[in-house]
């Protein structure tokens, strides 16, 4: 849920000291901004806003395999920016500017949601899509990624919290949690 909700606890960690009090984070942000501004100042501004949203308010990311249509399993990558619904317009502008004519960006309605995205050229049917889900921004890439993710959001497909391992380990901490990383491999 991001650093903004845990600011006091975060400021008491060695990681905060190493990143912020040392000035390292300021240098990294200036370096990235400088490099992006050399390419396009508008892109730099939009990318900086997105990074700040992810850092301050948190995000969820999932990488999984989904069965392709008659082919091998395909990756499905999902990023959810908490409270990031206002980034949909800037993300659309960013993608259109960054990729130009390499990706045809279209908008369509899927399960009552206005989904923007397109097919990535020269891939085996990999699409990228983004939309608002409540107050959040969802970005997904894979084979029909919006359909796959929306089926989870609508409760038609299981999510990570239905895993026995998630239930066993997710709430086992006796300390404030700012970030959680979860990996489950099936053999």
URGI-V571182 format. One record per run of one state. SS is the DSSP state (H for helix, E for strand, C for the rest). FROM is the first residue (numbers start at 0). LEN is the number of residues. Records with the same first field share a line. If there is no record, write none. Layout:
SS = FROM-LEN ; FROM-LEN
This chain:
C = 0-3 ; 11-2 ; 21-2 ; 39-1 ; 57-1 ; 67-5 ; 81-5 ; 102-3 ; 110-2 ; 119-7 ; 133-2 ; 142-2 ; 153-6 ; 162-1 ; 169-18
H = 3-8 ; 13-8 ; 23-16 ; 40-17 ; 86-16 ; 144-9 ; 159-3 ; 163-6
E = 58-9 ; 72-9 ; 105-5 ; 112-7 ; 126-7 ; 135-7
